[in-house]
Each structure stands twice: as structure tokens, then as C-alpha cells.
């Protein structure tokens, strides 16, 4: 039995050394952002901003409009901090926002609420937990107004 355990340990060491030598482990850490993005930023933001790629610690995020890009600029440090906390390593050092086409079907599928919503427009409401995590009350209020305005315009279309 001890012989079997030592073989497994050696295989693990070999794989660890190989991954480090090939620098794959760092890349695997970086790609850990995608599965947790929607959970970290909340449904509303996930519908309007999705990670596109990550290079040398900079996460490139596509956003649906310049308005979203501007507002998320104020939140990028907080988003990076939350991502890094969840990943338990400093993967995201900077976030760069680019206006582009966001694949909303992916964001909606992964972020759908588990319980059906009671009100028709409830899914469009800002994620209250995320808004409450914004420390500056002035920025939190401005972002809340932006999200509500966007939700009203989005429902009209």
C-alpha cells in the first residue's frame, strides 16, 4: 500500500513540475475567471459585460455600450478584487473594457434565477447585493439610476 501511495505522489510531483515548466498552470488559473464571472458581477452586469480574454494579468471585458464601459470603470478594482478572492490568487491585475457585442444568451443561461420571478420586470432590477457592495454612496446611487434607466429602455425594445 505504501508503494502505491509513493507512486501517486511521484506522479503528482511530475505533473506539477511539467505544468510549471510549460507555464500551463498560470494559464489555467487565468481561465478560472469565466466560470465565476456571472456570479461575481450579478445578472444585470453579466448581461451587459462578459470577459473576452486575459493576457498578462489584464482581463479584457466586452461591454454593450459606452455607458456601461464608463460605469464599470469605477468598479473595476472591486470586480478584480472579488475575482481574485474567489480564485484565491492574484490573477486579475487590471480590467480593460471594450465596447462590442456581448453574447447575452450565455450570460442569461448561466445566470438565470432558480426560482421564477414574481414580477414581470424583476429580472431587470439591479442586483441589490452587488450594489450594496459599492462603498461610495454617491457612485452606488449613480449606478443604481443608470441600471434602472437602462432596464426601462431595454423593456421598451
Buried (B, 14 or more C-beta within 10 A) or exposed (E): EEEEEEEEEEEEEEEEEEBEEEEEBBEEBBEBBEEEBBEBBBBBBBBBBBBBEBEEEEBBBBBBEEBBBEBBEBBBEBBBEBBBEBBEEEBBEEBBBEEBEBEEEBBBEBBEEEEEEEEEEEBBBBBEEBBEEBEEEEBBEBBBEBBEEBBEEBEEE
